[in-house]
Amino acid sequence: MKKIALFIFIAMTIISCTQKEPGQVAKNYVPETPKLSSDVMTPEVLWSFGRLGGATVSPDGTQVLYTVSYYNIEENKSYRDIYTIPVAGGEAKNLTNTASNEYNVVWRPDGKKIGYLSSASGSVQLWEMNPDGSDRQKVSEIEGGIFGFQYAPDMSKICYLQTVKLDNDIHDLFPDLPKANARLETDIMYRHWDTWHDYTYNHIFIADYSDGKVGAGTDIMSGERFDSPMKPFGGTEQIVWSPDSKTLAYVCKKKVGKEYAISTNSDIYMYDVASGKTSNFTEGMMGYDQNPVYSPDGKYLAWESMERDGYESDKNRLFVADLETGEKKDYSAGFDQNAAALSWSADSKSIYFISDIHATDEIYQLVLADNSITRLTDGVHNYQSAVPVGNQLLAQKVSMSQPAELYLVDPTTGKDKALTTVNKGILDQLTMGKVEKRWMETTDGKQMAVWVIYPPHFDPNKKYPALLYNQGGPQGTVSQFWSYRWNFQMMAANDYIIVAPNRRGLPGFGQEWNEQISKDYGGQNIKDLLTAIDEMAKEPFVDETKLGAVGASYGGYSVMYLAGNHEKRFKAFIAHDGIFNFEHMYTTTEEMWFVNFDYGGAYWEKDNAAAQRSYSFSPHKYVQNWDTPILIVQGEKDYRVPPEQGMAAFNAAVLRGVPAQMLYLPEENHWVLQPQNGILWQRVFFNWLDKWLK
């Protein structure tokens, strides 16, 4: 019977591997460029931009593969298509244009096919097509579907990602109670970011592959109650094949429950394909170790590494290991900045990476031979990636005035030229506000970079209300990012002056500046924020009687703290997913390493002076001073800053008799991801500000 079942399975697999993607009547949503009635940003225009996905270069170096997503506001959903464009420049070509979204899009190592994931057949499977988009075929039939894959360089195998159920749920424990709806917990980390633990784990499988045929997969983490890639944000960047296809390196934090919740100690593991054995390559390295990248010649492995366990915002170091000698070296030891998005040169002699410097993200090059690091670019922008293509770099770039596009960068001069123009049709119709960097002296005599964004048709003879933008993180960058929620051009388009300071606790100004905020939430960084708005309020074009403060996450905390400590400066507040009560936050958030490091410990540690000082900064201790209108925004699925924080703040304001509103979003997490919710958010945001500041 087992042999018959196996035969049927193999036969069905052969049939499914040659199944063509069915023709679809419904096409993808690729809208015509809208004709705008005004040259200033609106929420609807903001959600009309095409969103560029990750780009890869063809093996022969002539084509770039990428995705673009568009949101259909009426349907409240997104559509993603696959595109190619010649490296030499020219017209972009849409290869798919189907009603199914495609993702995890890569070139097959021989360049003859493009591999991607699609749910066109019902479950998410691996599909392939020719580089011109023709002959789309499904090449896997993996029960339950997959959510990621990579080809081995020699194309003899693929690895793919799948969730595996290993824990018992309530119905496994009590099968005679099929309608019971409950959980039975014995440890923490039962929910993370925006989902409750579903008793499954992300595992890596390896399967034989031969020109469009995928064999049976082997779980290389069989029985392990760990995740690779790591939740909630890890993807295929945490998994990489060695150039000889003999080893698979992957990132994992092999801890569970409380130990997982208090630790950031992830490691890079090496799986030997021939023997099936796994070894911990970064054993003894105690912080985050992730995103490994092999050199093209296979002699080196580079990766991003943090030193301290439990500190998620530690310096992101650039480590390189000599795989022949086993030596591991921190090549950024004398470089007081972070290193991310590592990419090897073709000759394996240097590494390109991205680093935040003084509120912009720039491209750098490390030359291994002399351990030299050189900055290659300079401008008012953020580069998000840079990979070699011939004698150039293919880079993704954004700014406060433009969503992501692909550029070709000359590493010698640092100059770039646009390769894609996904949003040119809309951008050409808009007038963006001036973006200006100012340096201001803080209360302790240091220099702080502050971005000022002016309304599109700024008139220096008028007086404008001004908004103090409070960044989240707390170690999130206030660089030249483009956001679909906290969009500075969107705010400026509503005739506000935006003041966005790089206060204490932000990267790009050295580790000391970045780390100062921990255990000092109500201290120097709050003074930095007030310095920024006070300095701008002196300008003749700013109405000092109409100042607002807005922010999310740690920025939401900052707003709530300022609400009780602002000395009548502000006339309106907006706090999104902010921390209101530190004690409650400590025992309800999921990633305990964050509150342990930033607060300094638990609130019951009465002899812990640092922790007790931190808890003295809790906004709920200053509610008696609240007297200014406040809008609270809260996502129900936010388990980082749990929803009761926003409810408590709103209730306290109402009980105090303070004008207040609460925008509660039952289907959103720490962010706002759905189109109609995103537009609603913008409308409520500006309705509230206009009511009190105009």
N, C-alpha and C positions, 0 to 999 in steps of 0.2 A: 504493500500500500504506500509506503514512504517513497519507493522508487517511482511509482506511478505519479504521485503528487509532485515529486521533483521534476519528472519529465514534463508534466503539464506546466509547471512554473517556468521551466526553461523555454518551452515553446511559446508561452505567453510573453516572456521577456523578449524573445526574438521578434515577435510580432510588434510589441510595443516600441521596441527600439527603432523600428522603421516607420512608425506611425507619423504621418505628416500633420503639422499643425492645421486644424480645420479652418477652412475659410470662414471669415467672420463678417457678418453684415455690418455690425456696428464698428465704426472706425474709432481710432484714438481721438482724444480731444486735443487738437492742435489749432488753436484759434487764430483767426486773422488778426493782424495788428489793429487794436481798437483805435478809432479816431476820437481823441480826447476833446472835451468841450472846454477844458481849462488847462493851463500849463503848470498847475501846481498839483502835488500829490494828493490822492484821495485813498481811502482804504480799498476801494474797488480796484483802483489802478495798481496799488501795491500787490494785491493778490492776483494780478494779471501777468506779472513777470514770469517768464520761463525760468525754471530752476535747474542749473547745470549740475550734472552728476560727475563722479570720478572719471578721469580720463586715463587711457593707456595707449601706448604707441605700438604699432604693428611691429612684428619681429624684423621686417626689412626696413623699418624706420621711415616709411613713406606716408602712413595713414594714422590718424588719431581717432580712437573710438571713445565715445562718451554718451551720456544720456541727458535728456531734458525732460523735466516734469512740468505739466501745466495743471492748474486747479480749475475745475468746473464748479463755479460758485453755486449755480442752481442745483446741481447734483450733490454738492458738498463732498466731492471726492477728487482725487488726483489721478492723472494719467501720465505714464512714463514711456518714452520712446528711445530707441537706439539710433545714434547718428554716427557718421564718419565724416572727416574732413581731411583733405591732403595737408601734410606738414608744410608743403610749399605754398599753401594758401589756395583759396578757391571756394566753391560752393559746398556747403554742408549737405549731406544726403541723409534723409530719413529712411532707415532700413526696415522699420517694422510697421508703424501706423496701424496697430491692432487695438482691440478693446481690452486686451490683457496687458498688464504692466510687466515690463521686463527689467531684471536687475541682476547684480553680480555678473556684469558683462565683461568678458575677457577675450583676448586673442588666444587661440590655440597655439602652442609653441611653434608649430610649423607655419603659422600664418595662413593656412588654407581654410580655416573655419573660424567663426566667432562663436564662443560658447556663452550661454546665458541661462538664467532661470526664468520660468514662466509657469503660471497656473492655468494655461489655456486648456489643458487636458483634464482639469478638475483638481489635481493636486500639484504642488510645486515640484517640477522636474527639470532636469538638465536638457536643454535644447541646443542645437547647432544650426548655423546657416552659413552660406558662402559670404565672403566679404562684401559682396554687392547686395546682400539681403535676400538672395534667392535660395530656394531649396531648404526651407526651414523644416527640420526634423527633430522629433523627440528622441533622445538617446538614452534616457534612463526610465525605469519603471520601479522606483523604490517605494515600498509600502510606507504610507504615512507622509511621503514627501520629504524634501530637504530644504535647507535655508541658506546654503552656501556651498561652494566647491572651488577646487583648484586643480589644474592639470599638473602632473609631474612633468618636469622639463623634457624627459625622454618620451613622454606620452604613453608610457607603458601602464600608467595607473592614474587614477584621480583620487583626491580626498574629498569627502563631502561631509556636511554638517547635518545632524539630525537630533531631535530631542528624544530622550530615552526615559521611560517611566521606571523609577527604581524604588520609590517610597509608597507606602500604603496610605490610601486615603480612607475616609470614614466608611466607605462602602466596602472596601477590602477588609476592614476590621470587623464590620457588622453587616455581612451580606444579606441578612434577613430584614434589614431596614432600608430598602431601596429608595424611599422617599425622604430619608433623613437628610437634612441640609446643615452640616456643621463641620467644624475642624477640631482636631485634638492635637494640641501643640505641647512639646516638651522642651523646646529651645527657641531662641530668637532667630531673626532673619527669616521669619515666615512670610514676610512681604518685602518687596524691594522696588524702589522707584515708583512704579505705577501698577504693579501686579502682585497678587498673592502667589506664593510658591505653589506650583501646580503639580508637585511630586515628580517632575521631570528634570532632566539635566541635559545641557548641551554637550554632545559627544562628537568625536571625529571618527569617521570611517574611512578605510582605504579599500578601493576596489580596482580590479584589473580593468584596463581600458584599451580598446583596439579599434581605431578609426570608426567611431560612431557606435560602439557597443560597450556597455558598462556591465561588468560582472557583479557577483555577489560581494557585498561589503563586509569588512571586518572591523569591529569596534575596537579601536586601539586603547580605549579607556574602559573596557568592559568591567561592569560592576562598580565603577568609581562614582561616588556621589559628589562629583565636582563638575564644574562647567568650563569648557573651552569651545568657542571663545567665552570670555568672562561676561557675565551679566552686569548691568543692563545694556551696555553700549558696544561691547566688543564685536568685531566682525572678522573677516578673513585676513585683515592686516595682522592679526595675532597668530596666524598660521602660515608657515612658509616651507617650501621644499628646498632641499639643498640642490645645487646645480647638477650633481650627478644622480639625483633622484633616489639616493640610498637612505636619506634621512629626512624626517619631517620634524621641524621645530615648531613647538606650540606654546602658548602662554596659558597658565592656569594658576589659580590660587587654591591649593589643595587643603582647604579648611572648610568646616561646616559650623552652622549655628553661631554661638557666642564667639568662638575663635575666629570665624569669618568676619563677624560684625565689628570686631575691634582691631583687625589687622589689614594692612595694605600690602602684605608680603606676597606678591605674585612672583612666579618663577618661570623661566624658559626651560621646557623639557625637550629632550631629544629622543625621538622614536626611531629605532633602527628597523628598517623595513624587512631586512633579511632575517634577523633573529627575533623580531617582535619584542625586543627589550626597550625599556624606557629609562632614561637617566635624567637627573636634575642638573642642568647645565649651570644654573646660577645659585646653587646651594650655598647658603651662608650670606648671600646678599639679601638684605632685610626689607627693602622697600619695594615699590613697584618696579618690576623688570618686564618690559613688554615691547611689542612691535619689532621683532627680530628681522634683519635683512641680510642675506648672504651676499658676499661680494661675487661678481660674475665668474671669477676664477675659482671660487669655492674655498679659498684659503682663509677667509675671515668671516666673522659674524659681527654685525653692528646691531645695537639695540638701545632703547631709551631706559634709563635706570634712575631710580630715586634711592637715596641712601637709608633713610630712616623709616622704620615700620610705624604705621599709624599716622603718618603725615602725608596727606594726599597732595599737598601743594609744595612739597620739597623741590629742590632744584632738579630739573629733568636733565640728567647727565647723558653725554654721548659716550657709550662704552663700545670698545671693539675688542674682540678676542681673536688671537692667532690660533686657528684650529689645529695647526701642526704642533705647536709648543704648549698650547693650553693657557698661555698668558692672557689675562684680561686687564685692559687698561682704560682708565678714564681720560679720554682725550680732551675733555672740557674742564679739566681741573682748574686751569687758570682763567676760565671764561665765565664771568659772573652773570650768565644768562641761561635760559632754557634752550634745549635743542629738541626739535620734533620733526616729523615727516622726513626721515632719513632716506637718502637715495644714493646709490653707488655710481661712480663714473664707470664708463665701459672698460677702462684699463685697471680697475680695482685699486687705484692709487689714491683716490680722494672720495669724500662724501659730501653731498649737498644736503643742507637742512634749512629749516625755518626757525627763526628766533625773533622774539618780541624785543625791540629796542626803542625806548622813549616813545611808546604809544603807536608804533607801526610794526608790522611783521615783515621781516626782510629775509632775503636768501643769503646764506653763508656757505662757504666751502672750507672743509677741513682737508688738508694735505697730510697724509699719514707719515710720510718720510721725515718731515721736519716738525710735525705736530703744530703746524701753523693754521690759524683760523682767520679767514678773510671775509669781510662783508662785501657782497657783490652788488646789492641794490640799495637805493635810497629814494624815498618819495612819500607822498601822502596816500598810502595804500596798505593793504594786507595781502601778502602772498600766502597762499594756503598749502602749496605743494610746488615741487620743482624736480623734474626728472630729465636726465640727459636725452637728447635726440640729435645725433650728429654732433656738430660743434655748438649747438644751442641747448637751452633748457626749455622744456614745456612746463609752463607754470599756470596755476589757477590764481586769479587775483580778484579782490573785491576792494571796495572803499565805502565810506559813508554815503557816497553819491552814486554808487553803481553796484548792482548784484554781480555774482561771479561770472567771469568769462575766462577763456583760455588765451594765453599769451605765449609768444616765443621771446625768450630773454637771451641777450648776448652776455655770457658770463664775463667777458673782458671789459665791456663798457658799462654793464648794468642796465642798458637800454632795452625796452621791450616794444613789441608790436602785437596788436590784437590778431588772434587767429580766428576766434569765433565772435559773432555779433548777435547773440541770441535775442537780446533785448533792445537793439539799436532803434527799432521802429517806435518803441514807447519812449525811450530816453530822449530821442530827438524832439519829442513834443513837450518835454518837461523842462521847466526852469528850476535848477537846484539852488539851494541856498549856499552861500559862501561858508566854507569850513576853515577855521583858523585855529592854529595852536598858539596858546599863550603860556608863558612861564610865570608862576606866581610864587611869592615867598610865603612859606608856612609860618605858623606861630613859633616853631622851634628853629627858624632860620634856614630851612632847606628850600630847594627849588622844586616846584610841582608843575607838571605839564597838565594843562587844561584845554580841552577842545571846546570851542565856541562855534555853534552853528546858527547862522542867521536866516531869517525868512527869505524866501526866493526873491521877493521884490522889496528888499530892505531899503528903508528910507531913514537915514541918520537923523533927520529932523523930527521924526516921530518918537513916541515912547511906547515900548513894547513890554508886555508881561514876560517874565523869565521863569524857566523851569530848571531847578537843580536836579540833574540826573544822578541817582545813587546806584552804583554798580553792584551786581550780585557776586556770588562766588564763595566767600568774600574775595578770593584771589582770582577773580575773573578780569580779563583785560578790557580796558577802555581804549582800544586801538581803533583802526579804521575798519571795524566790522560792519557788515550789512545785515540787518535784522528784519524779519517780517513781523515783528511785534514792537520791539523797542527800536523803531526806525527813526533816526534823528531827523532825516529829511521830511518824514511824515509829520513829526512834531513841529518842525520849523514851518512847514506849509500851512499850518494853522495859526501863523503869525505869533509864534513864541520864539524868544531867544533861548537856545538850549545851552546849558552850562554843564559840561561833562568832565569832572576832574579825575585825574589819576591819583587818587588819595592813597594814603598809606595802605599797604596790603595788596598792591597790584604788581604783576610781573612787568619786566621791561626796564626796571630801574635798580637792578641788583637784588640779591637774595635778602639782604638786611631790610630793605624797603618793603619787599614782598611779605616777609615773615613778621614784621612788627605788629601787625594787626591781631595776631593770635593772642588770646587772653587779655585783649585791650579793646574790646568791641566799642565801648562808649568813650574811648580815649582820643588818641591823637588823630585817628582817621576821621572822627566826627569834627574835630577842629579843622582838619583839612577841607572837609566838605563846606563848612561854614566860611572858611577863608575864600573859597572859590566864588560862592554866591555873594558874599559881602563885597569882594573886589568888583565883580561885574555890576552890582547894584549901584556903584559909583558912576557908571557910564551914563552920559546924558540921554542915551536912547533906551535905557532900561527904566521902567517904572518901578521904583523900589517899594511902592505900596502894593504891588501885584506880583508877588513871588510865590511859586509853588515848588513842591518837592515830590518827586516820583521815583519809584524803583521796585524791583522784584527780588525775591529770595533774600540774600543779605541786604540788598538795596531796599526791600520791603521792611526788613528789620530797622534799617537806618531811618526810614521815614517814620516808623512807629516810635523809635527812640527820640527823633527830633520833635515829634508831636508833643512830647512832654518836656522838651529841653531846647526850645528855639527862640525864646525871648521875643515873641510876637513878630518874628521875621516873615513868616509865611502866612498866606491866606487860604491855601488849599493843599491837601495831601492826597496821594494815591499810593497805596501799599499793596503789592501783588505777592501772594504766597510768602509773606514775611513772618519772621519769628516774633511772637508776642510774649510768650512766657517761657523763659529758659528752663525752668524746672520741668515743666510739662514736656518741652521739646526733648530734653535729655532722655527721658524714658519712653518716648513714642517714635522718635526718628529711627531709621533702619541702620544706617551706616554709623555705628558707634565710634569708629575711629575719628570721625570728624568732630563730634562734640567733645570727645576725650582730649583731643589735641587743642582745639580752639578754645574750649572753656577751661581746660586745665584739669578736668576731673568731674566727679559727680557732686551734686549739690549737697549730699549728705556727708561729704568729707569736710567737716567743720574745722579741722586743723589745717586744711589746705588753703593757704592764704590766696594763692593765685586763682583757684577755683571760686572761692567766696567773692573775690573782687569781680570776677567775670559775671557771677549771678547778680551782682549789684547793678549791672547794666541792663537787666531785663526790662523791656518797655512797660510791662504790666505794673512795675513799681512806680511809674510816673504818670499813671492814668489820671490822677487827681489834678494834673496840670493841663490835661487835654482841653482845648477850647477852640480848635480850628477844624473846619469841615474836612472830613476824611472819607475817601472811597476805599473800600476793602475789596480786593479781587482774590478769589480762592478756587482752586481746582479740587474736586472731590477725590481724584485719583492721585493726589500728591502725597506720597508717603515719605518724602524727604523732609518737607515741612508740613506735617499732617494737617488736614482741613480744620480741625478744632482750633488751630492757632488763629486762622482768619475769623472764624465764628466768634471766638472769645474777644478779639479786638473790636469787631463790629458791635457785639453786645455791650461791651464796656463803653463804647462811644455813645450808643443810644441811651444807656443808663445814666451817663454823665450829662445827657442833654445836648451833646455835640451833634450838629448836622452830619448825617452819615448815610452812606449807601453801601450795599454789599452786592457785588456781581459774583454769583456762585455758578460754577461751571461743572456740572455733574460728570461729564465725559472727558474732562481734560486733566492732565497731570500737572507737573511743575511748569509746564509750558502750555501754549494754546496752539493746537495743531490743525484743527478743522477749519476750513475756509469761512463758513458762516459765523462760527464762534470768533474767528479772528477779526472779521469785519465788525461784528457786534462789540468786541473788546475795544476797537478803535473808536467806535461811535460813543460808547459809554464813557470812555477815557476823556474824549474832548468835550462831550456835553458837560461833564463834571467840572473840568478846568474852566471852560468858558463861563459857566454859571458863577464861579467865584472870582475869576481873574479878569473878566472882561465886562 
